[in-house]
Amino acid sequence: MARWKLTEPHYLNVPSSRWEHTAVDSRTGKPTRKMYKVPMHLDPRVADDWNFKYPNNEMDGEIRVCWEGKGMPDDIVFEGDPTPGMLPIDDEAKAITAKFNWTPTQGIDEESQRSGFFARLGDEMINQLTDLRAAAVQQQQAHGVDKVLEAMAAMMEQNRQLMQLLMGKVTAAPAAEPEPIIAEEEPLEDLEPTEEELAASARAAAEKEAASVAKAKAHVSGRRL
Protein backbone atom coordinates (compact mmCIF):
# COMPACT_ATOMS: atom_id res chain seq x y z
CA MET A 1 0.00 0.00 0.00
CA ALA A 2 1.15 3.56 -0.71
CA ARG A 3 -1.54 5.95 0.46
CA TRP A 4 -1.52 9.58 1.57
CA LYS A 5 -4.06 12.10 2.73
CA LEU A 6 -3.93 15.65 1.47
CA THR A 7 -3.23 18.41 3.96
CA GLU A 8 -2.95 21.20 1.38
CA PRO A 9 -4.69 22.06 -1.91
CA HIS A 10 -3.19 20.29 -4.93
CA TYR A 11 -3.28 20.06 -8.69
CA LEU A 12 -2.64 16.34 -9.15
CA ASN A 13 -1.94 14.41 -12.32
CA VAL A 14 -4.88 12.01 -12.17
CA PRO A 15 -5.05 9.64 -15.18
CA SER A 16 -8.84 9.80 -15.27
CA SER A 17 -8.97 13.60 -15.19
CA ARG A 18 -10.08 14.89 -18.60
CA TRP A 19 -11.49 18.09 -19.98
CA GLU A 20 -13.90 17.89 -22.89
CA HIS A 21 -14.04 20.59 -25.52
CA THR A 22 -17.12 20.62 -27.78
CA ALA A 23 -17.37 22.73 -30.91
CA VAL A 24 -19.13 22.82 -34.30
CA ASP A 25 -17.11 22.11 -37.41
CA SER A 26 -17.45 25.15 -39.67
CA ARG A 27 -17.06 23.04 -42.79
CA THR A 28 -19.51 20.24 -42.05
CA GLY A 29 -21.72 21.85 -39.42
CA LYS A 30 -21.36 18.79 -37.23
CA PRO A 31 -20.41 18.93 -33.54
CA THR A 32 -16.89 17.84 -32.65
CA ARG A 33 -15.55 16.74 -29.31
CA LYS A 34 -11.98 16.72 -28.08
CA MET A 35 -10.65 15.36 -24.78
CA TYR A 36 -7.65 16.92 -23.01
CA LYS A 37 -5.75 15.50 -20.07
CA VAL A 38 -5.64 18.12 -17.33
CA PRO A 39 -4.62 18.15 -13.64
CA MET A 40 -7.33 17.67 -11.03
CA HIS A 41 -7.72 20.31 -8.36
CA LEU A 42 -8.32 18.88 -4.89
CA ASP A 43 -8.75 20.91 -1.70
CA PRO A 44 -9.02 19.12 1.67
CA ARG A 45 -10.93 22.09 3.09
CA VAL A 46 -13.77 21.62 0.61
CA ALA A 47 -16.30 18.95 1.62
CA ASP A 48 -17.28 18.21 -1.98
CA ASP A 49 -13.71 17.03 -2.68
CA TRP A 50 -13.64 14.52 0.19
CA ASN A 51 -13.53 10.87 -0.80
CA PHE A 52 -13.42 9.59 2.77
CA LYS A 53 -15.69 10.41 5.71
CA TYR A 54 -15.24 9.30 9.27
CA PRO A 55 -17.75 6.62 10.34
CA ASN A 56 -18.89 8.47 13.44
CA ASN A 57 -18.60 11.99 12.01
CA GLU A 58 -20.24 12.66 8.70
CA MET A 59 -19.45 16.35 9.02
CA ASP A 60 -15.72 15.76 8.68
CA GLY A 61 -13.65 13.98 6.10
CA GLU A 62 -10.47 13.99 4.04
CA ILE A 63 -8.99 13.33 0.63
CA ARG A 64 -6.98 10.14 0.27
CA VAL A 65 -4.75 9.47 -2.72
CA CYS A 66 -2.52 6.59 -3.75
CA TRP A 67 -0.26 5.28 -6.45
CA GLU A 68 -1.87 3.07 -9.00
CA GLY A 69 -2.54 -0.43 -7.62
CA LYS A 70 -1.49 0.55 -4.11
CA GLY A 71 -4.63 1.92 -2.57
CA MET A 72 -8.26 1.33 -1.69
CA PRO A 73 -11.13 1.42 -4.20
CA ASP A 74 -12.22 4.94 -3.21
CA ASP A 75 -8.71 6.40 -3.27
CA ILE A 76 -7.79 8.84 -6.03
CA VAL A 77 -4.90 7.54 -8.10
CA PHE A 78 -2.24 10.09 -8.97
CA GLU A 79 0.98 10.07 -10.94
CA GLY A 80 4.32 11.45 -9.80
CA ASP A 81 6.08 11.97 -6.50
CA PRO A 82 4.34 12.87 -3.25
CA THR A 83 4.53 16.46 -2.00
CA PRO A 84 5.00 18.08 1.43
CA GLY A 85 1.22 18.54 1.44
CA MET A 86 0.66 14.78 1.52
CA LEU A 87 0.74 13.00 4.88
CA PRO A 88 1.56 9.26 4.55
CA ILE A 89 -0.96 6.90 6.19
CA ASP A 90 0.81 3.54 5.74
CA ASP A 91 4.33 2.19 6.05
CA GLU A 92 5.11 2.10 2.33
CA ALA A 93 3.98 5.70 1.90
CA LYS A 94 6.09 6.71 4.92
CA ALA A 95 9.16 5.01 3.40
CA ILE A 96 8.60 6.83 0.10
CA THR A 97 8.14 10.21 1.80
CA ALA A 98 11.26 9.66 3.92
CA LYS A 99 13.38 9.76 0.76
CA PHE A 100 12.67 13.47 0.38
CA ASN A 101 14.28 16.26 2.34
CA TRP A 102 11.16 17.71 3.91
CA THR A 103 8.60 16.99 6.60
CA PRO A 104 4.99 16.78 5.39
CA THR A 105 2.33 19.12 6.72
CA GLN A 106 0.53 17.30 9.51
CA GLY A 107 -2.99 18.64 9.08
CA ILE A 108 -5.31 21.27 7.67
CA ASP A 109 -5.59 23.20 10.93
CA GLU A 110 -4.06 26.66 11.14
CA GLU A 111 -1.17 25.68 13.38
CA SER A 112 -0.16 22.78 11.13
CA GLN A 113 -0.37 25.01 8.08
CA ARG A 114 1.88 27.64 9.69
CA SER A 115 4.50 25.02 10.50
CA GLY A 116 4.18 23.28 7.13
CA PHE A 117 6.99 23.01 4.60
CA PHE A 118 5.68 25.58 2.14
CA ALA A 119 4.87 28.06 4.90
CA ARG A 120 8.36 27.71 6.38
CA LEU A 121 9.87 27.96 2.91
CA GLY A 122 7.97 31.17 2.30
CA ASP A 123 9.06 32.58 5.66
CA GLU A 124 12.67 31.69 4.91
CA MET A 125 12.51 33.39 1.53
CA ILE A 126 11.00 36.49 3.13
CA ASN A 127 13.74 36.51 5.78
CA GLN A 128 16.43 36.16 3.14
CA LEU A 129 14.90 38.98 1.12
CA THR A 130 14.73 41.14 4.25
CA ASP A 131 18.39 40.39 5.02
CA LEU A 132 19.39 41.25 1.45
CA ARG A 133 17.55 44.55 1.63
CA ALA A 134 19.11 45.35 5.01
CA ALA A 135 22.56 44.51 3.64
CA ALA A 136 21.95 46.73 0.61
CA VAL A 137 20.84 49.61 2.85
CA GLN A 138 23.91 49.16 5.06
CA GLN A 139 26.17 49.20 2.03
CA GLN A 140 24.51 52.37 0.77
CA GLN A 141 24.79 53.96 4.21
CA ALA A 142 28.41 52.86 4.54
CA HIS A 143 29.13 54.26 1.09
CA GLY A 144 27.50 57.52 2.12
CA VAL A 145 29.47 57.62 5.37
CA ASP A 146 32.68 57.05 3.44
CA LYS A 147 31.87 60.00 1.23
CA VAL A 148 31.14 62.18 4.25
CA LEU A 149 34.39 61.11 5.93
CA GLU A 150 36.33 61.84 2.76
CA ALA A 151 34.78 65.29 2.53
CA MET A 152 35.52 65.97 6.21
CA ALA A 153 39.12 64.83 5.80
CA ALA A 154 39.57 67.10 2.78
CA MET A 155 38.03 70.03 4.67
CA MET A 156 40.27 69.43 7.68
CA GLU A 157 43.33 69.31 5.45
CA GLN A 158 42.34 72.59 3.82
CA ASN A 159 41.81 74.17 7.24
CA ARG A 160 45.19 72.90 8.38
CA GLN A 161 46.93 74.40 5.36
CA LEU A 162 45.09 77.69 5.83
CA MET A 163 46.04 77.81 9.51
CA GLN A 164 49.67 77.14 8.62
CA LEU A 165 49.57 79.95 6.07
CA LEU A 166 47.99 82.35 8.54
CA MET A 167 50.40 81.40 11.29
CA GLY A 168 53.30 81.94 8.89
CA LYS A 169 52.06 85.43 8.10
CA VAL A 170 51.58 86.35 11.76
CA THR A 171 55.02 85.20 12.81
CA ALA A 172 56.72 86.83 9.82
CA ALA A 173 54.98 90.21 10.26
CA PRO A 174 57.05 91.53 13.22
CA ALA A 175 60.28 90.51 11.50
CA ALA A 176 59.32 92.36 8.33
CA GLU A 177 58.67 95.65 10.17
CA PRO A 178 61.99 97.55 10.73
CA GLU A 179 62.80 98.42 14.26
CA PRO A 180 63.04 102.19 14.98
CA ILE A 181 66.62 103.55 15.07
CA ILE A 182 67.38 106.29 17.55
CA ALA A 183 70.46 108.43 16.67
CA GLU A 184 72.37 109.29 19.77
CA GLU A 185 75.21 111.84 19.86
CA GLU A 186 78.08 111.73 22.26
CA PRO A 187 77.64 114.12 25.21
CA LEU A 188 79.55 117.41 25.03
CA GLU A 189 82.46 117.91 27.33
CA ASP A 190 82.11 120.60 30.03
CA LEU A 191 85.02 123.09 29.23
CA GLU A 192 85.87 126.42 31.00
CA PRO A 193 85.92 129.53 28.59
CA THR A 194 89.26 131.10 27.96
CA GLU A 195 90.15 134.81 28.57
CA GLU A 196 90.20 135.49 24.85
CA GLU A 197 86.75 133.97 24.45
CA LEU A 198 85.43 136.09 27.34
CA ALA A 199 86.95 139.29 25.87
CA ALA A 200 85.51 138.57 22.43
CA SER A 201 82.12 137.91 23.94
CA ALA A 202 82.28 141.25 25.91
CA ARG A 203 83.22 143.20 22.78
CA ALA A 204 80.39 141.63 20.82
CA ALA A 205 77.93 142.50 23.56
CA ALA A 206 79.19 146.12 23.78
CA GLU A 207 78.97 146.54 20.00
CA LYS A 208 75.44 145.13 19.99
CA GLU A 209 74.43 147.51 22.85
CA ALA A 210 75.94 150.54 21.10
CA ALA A 211 74.19 149.75 17.87
CA SER A 212 70.90 149.43 19.67
CA VAL A 213 71.34 152.82 21.41
CA ALA A 214 72.25 154.57 18.17
CA LYS A 215 69.24 153.12 16.45
CA ALA A 216 66.97 154.36 19.23
CA LYS A 217 68.45 157.91 19.10
CA ALA A 218 67.98 158.12 15.34
CA HIS A 219 64.36 157.06 15.73
CA VAL A 220 63.66 159.79 18.34
CA SER A 221 65.31 162.54 16.24
CA GLY A 222 63.25 161.57 13.25
CA ARG A 223 60.02 162.02 15.15
CA ARG A 224 61.03 165.62 16.33
CA LEU A 225 61.55 166.79 12.78
One Martini backbone bead per residue (centre of mass of N, CA, C, O) as a GRO file, in nm:
protein
  225
    1MET     BB    1   0.099   0.035   0.019
    2ALA     BB    2   0.030   0.391  -0.107
    3ARG     BB    3  -0.082   0.633   0.116
    4TRP     BB    4  -0.254   0.954   0.124
    5LYS     BB    5  -0.318   1.271   0.272
    6LEU     BB    6  -0.445   1.578   0.237
    7THR     BB    7  -0.321   1.917   0.361
    8GLU     BB    8  -0.333   2.046   0.070
    9PRO     BB    9  -0.364   2.195  -0.207
   10HIS     BB   10  -0.411   2.043  -0.543
   11TYR     BB   11  -0.244   1.949  -0.852
   12LEU     BB   12  -0.322   1.645  -1.002
   13ASN     BB   13  -0.213   1.361  -1.176
   14VAL     BB   14  -0.497   1.224  -1.318
   15PRO     BB   15  -0.580   0.991  -1.545
   16SER     BB   16  -0.908   1.058  -1.537
   17SER     BB   17  -0.847   1.351  -1.608
   18ARG     BB   18  -1.079   1.548  -1.804
   19TRP     BB   19  -1.129   1.767  -2.093
   20GLU     BB   20  -1.410   1.889  -2.270
   21HIS     BB   21  -1.435   1.985  -2.618
   22THR     BB   22  -1.696   2.166  -2.781
   23ALA     BB   23  -1.779   2.184  -3.135
   24VAL     BB   24  -1.828   2.333  -3.462
   25ASP     BB   25  -1.799   2.253  -3.776
   26SER     BB   26  -1.764   2.479  -4.040
   27ARG     BB   27  -1.786   2.270  -4.282
   28THR     BB   28  -2.020   2.052  -4.167
   29GLY     BB   29  -2.188   2.126  -3.889
   30LYS     BB   30  -2.058   1.940  -3.684
   31PRO     BB   31  -1.996   1.807  -3.395
   32THR     BB   32  -1.715   1.833  -3.173
   33ARG     BB   33  -1.476   1.625  -2.979
   34LYS     BB   34  -1.239   1.697  -2.714
   35MET     BB   35  -0.971   1.551  -2.522
   36TYR     BB   36  -0.811   1.656  -2.212
   37LYS     BB   37  -0.535   1.646  -2.013
   38VAL     BB   38  -0.580   1.728  -1.667
   39PRO     BB   39  -0.561   1.853  -1.378
   40MET     BB   40  -0.657   1.802  -1.040
   41HIS     BB   41  -0.851   1.968  -0.808
   42LEU     BB   42  -0.763   1.959  -0.453
   43ASP     BB   43  -0.947   2.026  -0.136
   44PRO     BB   44  -0.957   1.958   0.207
   45ARG     BB   45  -1.170   2.205   0.277
   46VAL     BB   46  -1.361   2.060   0.076
   47ALA     BB   47  -1.631   1.852   0.089
   48ASP     BB   48  -1.665   1.771  -0.220
   49ASP     BB   49  -1.357   1.635  -0.221
   50TRP     BB   50  -1.425   1.411  -0.056
   51ASN     BB   51  -1.347   1.034  -0.014
   52PHE     BB   52  -1.362   1.057   0.311
   53LYS     BB   53  -1.549   0.941   0.599
   54TYR     BB   54  -1.628   0.933   0.911
   55PRO     BB   55  -1.826   0.716   1.075
   56ASN     BB   56  -1.892   0.929   1.337
   57ASN     BB   57  -1.836   1.182   1.108
   58GLU     BB   58  -2.001   1.344   0.851
   59MET     BB   59  -1.864   1.645   0.887
   60ASP     BB   60  -1.598   1.480   0.828
   61GLY     BB   61  -1.291   1.474   0.622
   62GLU     BB   62  -1.102   1.341   0.332
   63ILE     BB   63  -0.814   1.306   0.117
   64ARG     BB   64  -0.730   1.016  -0.073
   65VAL     BB   65  -0.423   0.885  -0.200
   66CYS     BB   66  -0.255   0.700  -0.475
   67TRP     BB   67  -0.106   0.459  -0.621
   68GLU     BB   68  -0.116   0.246  -0.854
   69GLY     BB   69  -0.226  -0.046  -0.686
   70LYS     BB   70  -0.198   0.105  -0.365
   71GLY     BB   71  -0.509   0.101  -0.284
   72MET     BB   72  -0.826   0.195  -0.257
   73PRO     BB   73  -1.116   0.226  -0.427
   74ASP     BB   74  -1.158   0.546  -0.328
   75ASP     BB   75  -0.906   0.627  -0.428
   76ILE     BB   76  -0.684   0.860  -0.570
   77VAL     BB   77  -0.509   0.849  -0.853
   78PHE     BB   78  -0.159   0.923  -0.897
   79GLU     BB   79   0.110   1.102  -1.049
   80GLY     BB   80   0.408   1.084  -0.896
   81ASP     BB   81   0.523   1.260  -0.646
   82PRO     BB   82   0.518   1.350  -0.349
   83THR     BB   83   0.428   1.596  -0.107
   84PRO     BB   84   0.421   1.807   0.168
   85GLY     BB   85   0.085   1.781   0.136
   86MET     BB   86   0.146   1.473   0.218
   87LEU     BB   87   0.022   1.225   0.439
   88PRO     BB   88   0.117   0.940   0.553
   89ILE     BB   89  -0.081   0.608   0.615
   90ASP     BB   90   0.168   0.416   0.555
   91ASP     BB   91   0.463   0.255   0.532
   92GLU     BB   92   0.525   0.296   0.231
   93ALA     BB   93   0.470   0.601   0.229
   94LYS     BB   94   0.682   0.670   0.444
   95ALA     BB   95   0.929   0.565   0.283
   96ILE     BB   96   0.893   0.758   0.045
   97THR     BB   97   0.896   1.030   0.200
   98ALA     BB   98   1.185   0.987   0.338
   99LYS     BB   99   1.351   1.058   0.066
  100PHE     BB  100   1.281   1.342   0.144
  101ASN     BB  101   1.368   1.693   0.230
  102TRP     BB  102   1.092   1.669   0.420
  103THR     BB  103   0.805   1.770   0.607
  104PRO     BB  104   0.495   1.706   0.641
  105THR     BB  105   0.195   1.814   0.668
  106GLN     BB  106  -0.028   1.731   0.936
  107GLY     BB  107  -0.260   1.950   0.857
  108ILE     BB  108  -0.547   2.186   0.824
  109ASP     BB  109  -0.469   2.346   1.040
  110GLU     BB  110  -0.326   2.639   1.127
  111GLU     BB  111  -0.072   2.534   1.272
  112SER     BB  112   0.017   2.332   1.054
  113GLN     BB  113   0.040   2.539   0.824
  114ARG     BB  114   0.261   2.720   0.957
  115SER     BB  115   0.462   2.451   0.987
  116GLY     BB  116   0.492   2.404   0.706
  117PHE     BB  117   0.691   2.385   0.437
  118PHE     BB  118   0.583   2.626   0.265
  119ALA     BB  119   0.572   2.829   0.494
  120ARG     BB  120   0.874   2.811   0.573
  121LEU     BB  121   0.980   2.882   0.293
  122GLY     BB  122   0.850   3.162   0.279
  123ASP     BB  123   0.986   3.276   0.534
  124GLU     BB  124   1.277   3.238   0.438
  125MET     BB  125   1.255   3.418   0.190
  126ILE     BB  126   1.179   3.673   0.343
  127ASN     BB  127   1.431   3.684   0.522
  128GLN     BB  128   1.635   3.700   0.292
  129LEU     BB  129   1.522   3.958   0.167
  130THR     BB  130   1.559   4.132   0.418
  131ASP     BB  131   1.867   4.093   0.440
  132LEU     BB  132   1.935   4.211   0.164
  133ARG     BB  133   1.818   4.489   0.213
  134ALA     BB  134   1.987   4.556   0.463
  135ALA     BB  135   2.260   4.527   0.321
  136ALA     BB  136   2.210   4.745   0.108
  137VAL     BB  137   2.167   4.978   0.306
  138GLN     BB  138   2.442   4.955   0.448
  139GLN     BB  139   2.611   5.007   0.197
  140GLN     BB  140   2.496   5.283   0.137
  141GLN     BB  141   2.565   5.409   0.410
  142ALA     BB  142   2.867   5.349   0.399
  143HIS     BB  143   2.915   5.507   0.143
  144GLY     BB  144   2.817   5.776   0.260
  145VAL     BB  145   3.018   5.789   0.494
  146ASP     BB  146   3.271   5.790   0.324
  147LYS     BB  147   3.211   6.056   0.186
  148VAL     BB  148   3.200   6.228   0.441
  149LEU     BB  149   3.486   6.161   0.541
  150GLU     BB  150   3.632   6.270   0.295
  151ALA     BB  151   3.528   6.559   0.318
  152MET     BB  152   3.636   6.611   0.604
  153ALA     BB  153   3.933   6.559   0.543
  154ALA     BB  154   3.962   6.781   0.329
  155MET     BB  155   3.877   7.016   0.513
  156MET     BB  156   4.095   6.977   0.729
  157GLU     BB  157   4.334   7.017   0.538
  158GLN     BB  158   4.262   7.304   0.452
  159ASN     BB  159   4.267   7.425   0.736
  160ARG     BB  160   4.559   7.357   0.796
  161GLN     BB  161   4.685   7.521   0.567
  162LEU     BB  162   4.561   7.791   0.649
  163MET     BB  163   4.686   7.806   0.932
  164GLN     BB  164   4.977   7.798   0.839
  165LEU     BB  165   4.964   8.055   0.671
  166LEU     BB  166   4.874   8.245   0.898
  167MET     BB  167   5.105   8.185   1.094
  168GLY     BB  168   5.328   8.280   0.901
  169LYS     BB  169   5.234   8.574   0.885
  170VAL     BB  170   5.242   8.648   1.188
  171THR     BB  171   5.548   8.577   1.239
  172ALA     BB  172   5.664   8.765   0.998
  173ALA     BB  173   5.569   9.056   1.058
  174PRO     BB  174   5.775   9.165   1.275
  175ALA     BB  175   6.030   9.116   1.094
  176ALA     BB  176   5.947   9.315   0.859
  177GLU     BB  177   5.952   9.534   1.067
  178PRO     BB  178   6.130   9.797   1.139
  179GLU     BB  179   6.330   9.913   1.365
  180PRO     BB  180   6.382  10.172   1.551
  181ILE     BB  181   6.618  10.448   1.513
  182ILE     BB  182   6.837  10.598   1.747
  183ALA     BB  183   7.013  10.896   1.750
  184GLU     BB  184   7.322  10.927   1.914
  185GLU     BB  185   7.510  11.156   2.090
  186GLU     BB  186   7.776  11.273   2.221
  187PRO     BB  187   7.865  11.417   2.488
  188LEU     BB  188   7.955  11.711   2.605
  189GLU     BB  189   8.210  11.888   2.717
  190ASP     BB  190   8.312  12.049   3.011
  191LEU     BB  191   8.432  12.384   2.944
  192GLU     BB  192   8.636  12.647   3.007
  193PRO     BB  193   8.664  12.969   2.937
  194THR     BB  194   8.851  13.187   2.791
  195GLU     BB  195   8.980  13.507   2.782
  196GLU     BB  196   8.933  13.556   2.484
  197GLU     BB  197   8.636  13.466   2.480
  198LEU     BB  198   8.539  13.680   2.684
  199ALA     BB  199   8.632  13.934   2.528
  200ALA     BB  200   8.471  13.880   2.269
  201SER     BB  201   8.196  13.876   2.405
  202ALA     BB  202   8.209  14.171   2.519
  203ARG     BB  203   8.240  14.318   2.251
  204ALA     BB  204   7.980  14.214   2.121
  205ALA     BB  205   7.791  14.334   2.334
  206ALA     BB  206   7.876  14.634   2.304
  207GLU     BB  207   7.809  14.662   2.004
  208LYS     BB  208   7.509  14.586   2.031
  209GLU     BB  209   7.438  14.818   2.231
  210ALA     BB  210   7.529  15.062   2.054
  211ALA     BB  211   7.344  15.005   1.815
  212SER     BB  212   7.078  15.029   1.972
  213VAL     BB  213   7.114  15.325   2.068
  214ALA     BB  214   7.143  15.458   1.788
  215LYS     BB  215   6.869  15.368   1.681
  216ALA     BB  216   6.699  15.518   1.893
  217LYS     BB  217   6.798  15.810   1.839
  218ALA     BB  218   6.712  15.823   1.541
  219HIS     BB  219   6.410  15.787   1.597
  220VAL     BB  220   6.364  16.041   1.773
  221SER     BB  221   6.466  16.261   1.569
  222GLY     BB  222   6.254  16.197   1.350
  223ARG     BB  223   6.001  16.287   1.512
  224ARG     BB  224   6.080  16.599   1.557
  225LEU     BB  225   6.080  16.670   1.246
   0.00000   0.00000   0.00000
